[in-house]
């Protein structure tokens, strides 16, 4: 993988170990995320991909290691504090409020904004996801799977993050909608966001990524340019379906 300037690192995870209770799921993970780039983490189910994102987002606390964002140690910050400094996170499940309208979901995403900030950020989000504009008053429970993912992503964008982490955003979606979601992720990079993505649609996700990371049994076993991971025959056999 090409070495990028240290100044381009927006997120740095140093020797992260984390888990639940006494069960350690991930061990000694080192990972850098660069400005305006997409980095995708792949690996089998249960290898710790989601746990890693949770340890970065403040949902769980690492038992070892530290996390830097924009050069500051944020290891002890909670999810709310991290959102205020520019980190957005979209979990795999329970990422919208189905009992609320589309607009109320967006209001929940921008709950710390004043009215002018909310209006401006709402317009930015709707420009990025125009399909939601005509559905603002609709119940989010009536949205299709792809539209729900658009809404979940839009909620996270309401606070205008500089980094966004997405956990399995294409899970359960049809191939056509998967492509649409990945196009949305590309548009985030074009808007100068840095994206850390966890995906089971590994081949497709790597095809739109700058860098790839492979997890196995709670450890990072490979990291390289995404195209190099895609062309690695052993990785393809083990993690990309041949």
N, C-alpha and C positions, 0 to 999 in steps of 0.2 A: 504494500500500500504506500502510495506517495506520502511523504512527510509534509504536512501542512504547517504553516506558521503558527507558533504557539498563541499568537494574538487572535487567531481565528477560532480558538476553542471557546465555546460558550458553556459547555457542561463537561465536567470531569468527574468520573467515579473512580475512586482510588481504593483498591483492595476491599471491595464491598462483600461482606458476608451477611446474610439475613435469612430469616425464617419465621416460624410461628411457634411461640412457646420455646420449648427446648429443641425443637426440630429445625435444624439448619437446612435450608433449601438451596441457597447459592453460596459459593465459596470463592473468595479472593478475585472478584470480578473487577477488572480495569477496563474502562471505556471512556473515550473522548467523543464528544459531538461537536461538529464544526458549524460555523456560521453558514446559513443559507444552504444547508445540505440535508439529504435524506439518508439515514442509516437504519437498516433493517436487521432485526434480530430474528433468526430462525432456529429451529430445533424441535425435537419431538415433544409431544404433550408431557407435562410434568417435569420439564428440565429446568424450570425456574425463570422463564422469560417474564411472565406476569409478576412474579415475586420481585424481580429486579426493578420493574417499573414502579411497583408499589413502594419499594425502598427509596427510590428517587423522589417520589411524589409526596412523601411524608405520611402515607397511610400506615406503613410499618417503619420501625426504626432499625437501621443496620446494627448488628451486634459487633461488627468490626468495620473499619474503614471510614472514609469521609467523602463528602460530595461538595464540589465547588460549582457555583453558577456565576458566570461573569466575574470570575476571580475571587469570589467570596465564599467562605465556608458556610454552607446552608444545611449541614447534616442534622442539626437539631430543630430546624424549622418545620412547622406543620403545613398542611395543605393550603390553608388560607394564607399564611405568610408567604409561601412559595408562589401562590397565584399573584400576589401583589408585586413580586419582583420579576414576573414575566414567564412563569412556567405554567403551561396548560396541560391537562391530563384528561383523556377520554378512556374510561374503563371499558372492558368488553361487555359487561352487562350492567343493567340498572343505570344507564347513562342518560336517560331522559325521565321526565315525570309524565307518565301516560294519562294521568287524571287532569292535567293542565292543558291549556291551549298551546299552540306553537309559540305565540308571542309571550305567554307567561313563562314558558320554558326559557326563552331568551332573556326575559327580565330576571329570572333566577340566576342565569349565567352572569349577568351584569349588575348584580345586586348592590355592589359598592359604588356604582357610577352615579354621578349627578344626572339630572335630566338632559342636559346638553350633551354630555359624554355618551349617555345611553343612546340618544338619537343618532349621533354621529357613528357610533360603533355598530348600531343596528343597520344603518344604511350600508356600511362597509360589508357586513356579513351578507346582507341580501343581494348585494352586487356580486358577491362570490357564489352565492347559492340562490339564484333567481327563482327556482321552483318553489321556494318557501314563501315568497312574497304574497302570493295569492292564497296562502294557507294559514296566515297569521292567526285568524280567528278560529281555525279548525282545531278540534281535539287532536292532540298528538297521537292518541291511541288509534286514530284512523289512518295514520301514515303508513306507507309501504315500508318494507325493510330498508330499502335504499334511502328513502326520505328520512327515516328515523336516524340513520347514520349521519345524514346531512345536518339534521337538527342537533344531534349530540356534538358534532364537530363545531357547529355554529355557536352552541352554548359556551364551549371552551374558548372560542375566539372573541367572545363579547368583551373580555378584559384585555384584548389586544396583546396576547402573549408574544414573546420573541422565540420561545421554545415550546413545542407541543409534542406530547407523547401519546401514541395511539395504540391501544391494546386490541388486536384482532378486529380491526374495523370492517373487514369483509366477511366475518364469520356468518355462515348461514345464508349468504346472498347468492343470487344467480350469477352466472358468468358475466352477463352483460352489465349487471349492477356492480359487480366487482371492478370491472374496467372503469365505470363511472367514478367509483370511490377513489380508485388509484389516480384518475385524472384530477380529482379534487386535491389529492395530496401533492401532486406535481404543482398545482396552482399555489399551494401554500409556500413551496420553495421559491416559486417565482415572486411571491410577495415578501421574500427575504426572511421567512421563518425557517427555523431549524427543526427537523422532524426526526424523532426517534420512534420507530415503528416495530411492533411485534406482529408477526403474520404467520399463519399456517399456509396461505397461498404463497408459498415461498418463492417459487420461480417468477410469478408475476410481480410480486413485491420487489424482488431484487432487480427486475428489469427496469424499474423506475427509480432505483436507488443509486446513490453515489458509492455507498459503502455497505458491506454486509458483515454480520457477526454470527457465528454458530455457537449455540449453547448445547451442552450434552451433560446429563447427570449433574446439573448445578454448577458447571464450570464452563468458562469460555474456552473453546477448543480451536477456534480460528477467527481471524479478522482480516479483511482485505478489501480491495476494491470490489464492488458488487459484480462487475463483469468477470473478474477472475474467479470468484466463488461459483458463478454460473457455469464457467467452463472447466471447473475442477471435476474430473471424472469420479473420484472417490466421494467427494461431497455430494455430487449429483446422485450417485447410487444410494448413499445413506440417507440423505435428507431432501432430495428434490424429486424422488420418484423415478430415478434412472435417467 
